[in-house]
Each structure stands twice: as structure tokens, then as C-alpha cells.
Amino acid sequence: MYKLFKRTLDLIITLVTIILFLPLLIPIMIGLKLTGEGYIWYFQERVGFKNKLFDIWKFATMLKDSPNIGTGLITTKKDPRITPMGGFLRSSKINELPQLINILRGEMSIVGPRPVMKKSFEQYPEHIQKVIYNVTPGLTGIGSIIFRDEEDLITNVKEKGGDIWDFYVHKIYPYKGELELWYQENASIYTDIMIIFLTAWVIIFPKSELYHNIFKDLPKRAF
């Protein structure tokens, strides 16, 4: 019953969102075409359900060759590789909206663990790799809410002269993995609806930690 409800909710929210945001999406596509490097879509291979690879859709917010420039796979705050429109699209999360296409195709859900690149997936502890994508990856999830300040964290480590990749491997990925295990243990209609609500909430109130009041048994963050 839960899986049927989840897929039905995915389709309803996706179709309604596309209709509501269409007047906004068209100007964004025109703006991207006329600025930066002139490309609209960004496709990247990600790890999905049962660890199978798929291509994720996003609006282009960075230079095409950005994985081979600067900090590579890791994006910092005010990253010079971000295009003129990219900063706004990333901070507002509008750059993620094309993933609605992935949801319609059944490759993603509204709520679930964020799909990551293969190199990043390999940084999860082994026990996390085996189970994290036993559920369909999501447009948002508990990890996305708690790590809404991820670029700030990485920028802070970089400014202090730290190793940002080491910080990812030994701090961020182990904790994100524990959060997603928590999600699988607590997956329900209520949990999904609350995660959708909290996603909108922290975009409006980025400093809020309301999620602690709603989900009182979340794994503790040690950094």
C-alpha cells in the first residue's frame, strides 16, 4: 500500500509542479541559452535504485568542464565555475526541477536518498553502499534537509586549509549514510509528507532546525 501511495504521490506532485512552474521554467531556459556557455541542460550519470546507473537531469549551473577545474566534483560557496544564473538556480533549488522528468520515468521519487556519482558512492562505508539504494533515490530527502548548508561547510573547511575530500569521506558521507538508513527504517506516508514540507521550510528558513522537533530520533550529527 505504501509503495503504491508513494508512486501515486510522485506522479501527482510532479504533474502539478510542472504545470505551476511552466511560466517560470520557460524564461529560465531562455536565460540559460543566452548566458554562460549557452546550454540549458546538464546530464550526469548517477547511482540509482539497486545501484544501477542512470542519467540525472538538471539545469546547467556550472561550466561544462567544471569536473576538471578547481575543486573538481566538490562545489564551494561562490565557486568561480558557477555560471551567471547558476548561483540563483542553486540557492533556490530550481536547478533540481528538471529531475521531475526522472521521476516521471520512474528513475527517481520525490523523497529518497539523493543519487550521487559513482566516485562519490564509493566513499560511503561498505555497509551503506549495500543498502542505501534499496529504495528509489529522491529529489529530496532527510540528508538534503540536514545538509542544506553543505557548500558552506565545505567552504569553511577549504578556507581553514583543510582537505575537503577527506572531510567528505570521513565526516559527510558516513553521516549521510546513517541518515538514509534512518529513513529506510522509518519510511511511511507521514515521513515522506513531513520531508516534503521540511524541504520547502528550510529553503525559506535556511537556519531552521525544525526537523529535530518533527523527527526526534534522528542520528546525531558530530560536526
N, C-alpha and C positions, 0 to 999 in steps of 0.2 A: 504494500500500500504506500509506504513512504517513498519508494523509488518512482512509482507512478505519479505521485503528487509532485515530487521534485522535478520530473521531466515536464509535467504539465505546467508547473510554475515557471520553469525556464522558458518555455515557448510563449506563454502569455506575457511575461515581463519583457522578453526580447522583442516581440512584435509591437507591443505598446511603446517601448522605448524608441524603436526605430521610427515609428510614426511621429512621436512627440519631438524627437530631436532632428528630424529631417530638415526643417528650416535652418537649423544651426549647422548641420553636417555639410550641406552644400557650400555655404560660404567658406567653411574651413578647408574643404577640398580645393576650392579656387585659390584661397590664400596660400596653401602649401604649394600649389602648382606655380604660383608667381613669385615665391620667395625661396630662400635657402638654395638647395640644389634642384628644386623643381620637381621633386617626386612626392607623391601623396601617400603611398602605402609602404609599409615596412613588413617584410615577411621573415620569420626566423624559426628555425627548427627547434622544437621544444619536446620535452619528455611528457607523455600523456598517460592515459588510462592503461594500466598493466605494463607501464614502462615502454609503451610503443611511441615512436616519434611522429610528430605532426607539425605542420606549419601554422604558426600563430599569426593573426592579423593585428596590425597596429597602424595608427597614423605615424608618418615619418616625423621624428622629432630631433634626430641627430644626423650628422654627416654619414654618408654611405659607408665610408671606410673607417668609421669610429672604432670597431673592434680591434683595429690595428694601429690606433692612435692613442697617445696619452695613457690613461689607466685601463685601456682595453675593455673587458667585459663589465667593469665596475664604473658606475656613473656617480660623480660627486655633485654637490650643490654648485650651481653656477658653472657647470662644466663647459669649457670653451667649445666643445664639439656639438653642443645643443644649437639647433637652428633658431632663426628669429622668432618663429611661432612656437618653437618646441617647449620653451620654459612654461608658457601659459598652459599648453596642452598637457604637460606632465603634471604640473601642480594641481590642475583641476581634474586630472584623471580622464580627461576627454580623449586622450591618445589611446586609451584602452577600449573605447566604444566599438571599433571595428571587430573586436572579438565576439561581438554578437553574432557575426557570421559563423565563427567557430561553434557557438552554442547551437545555432540552427542546424548545423551539420552533425551535432552530437559529439563533437570532439571535446567540448567543454561544457560546464554547467555555470549557473550564476554563482553558486557557492561551492568552494572546494579548495584544495591546496593549489597555490599558484604553480603553473607549469614552468619549469626552468630549463635552461640549456643543458645539454648532456655533460659538459665540463663542470657546470655548477652542481648538477645532480650527483656527480661522482664525489662531491665534497660532503654530502650527507653521510653520517655514520652508517655503516653497512646495514644495521638492523632497521634503520629508517628507509633506506633505499628499497628494501624488500617489500615494504607495506604502504609507503606514502601515497602511491597512485593505485591503491586498490579501490579508490573512489575516483570519479571523474574530476580532473582539475577544474579550477574555478576562475571566474572573472574577479572574484574577491574571496576572501577567507579570513579566518581568525589571524593568520600570520600577516596578511595585508593590513589589517587594522592596527595591530600592535607595532608593526614596523612601518607605519606611515611616515616616520621620521628617519628612514634608513639612510637616505642621502645625507642628512645632517650628521648622523653617526659616523658615516664613512669619511665625510669631510673633516670632522673633528679629529679622527684618527690620523688622517693624512697631514693635517696642519701641525700635529704634535710630532710628526716624523715617524709615525708607526707604520707597520706593514699592513696595508688594508686587506690584502688577500688572506693573510694569516688571521686577521680579525674575522673575516667571513668564515673561514674554515673552522676556527676553534671557538667562536662565540655565536655568530648569527645562525649558521646552518644547524648546529646541534639544537639550539633553542627553537628555531622554526620547525624542526622535525618533531620535537616534543609537543609543540602546539598542534601540529597536524594529527599526531597520534591522539591527542585530547579530542580533536574534532571528530575523528572516526569513532571514538568511544561514546561520544555524546551527540552524534548526528541524529537530528529529528526535525520535524516541521518547525517547531519552536526555535531550535538553534539556528536554522537557516534564515528564518524571518528576522531574528534578532541580529544576525550578522549583516544582512542586507540593510537593516535600519542603522546599525552602528557604522557601516561603511559611509553612508550619507552623513551621519552625525560628525564623524571625525574629519570629513572634508570641510564642513562648516566650522567645526570647533576642533582644530588640529591638536590642541593641547589637552583635550578632554581624555580622561581615563574612565569614562562611564562603563566601559566593558568590564571593569573589575567588579562593579556593582551588579551587573547582569549575570556574568559568569564568575562566580566566586571561587571556583575550584581550578582556575587556570594554572598551568605550571608557572612557577616563579621565575622572573627574569633576574639574572645575576649580574647584569651590567647596564 
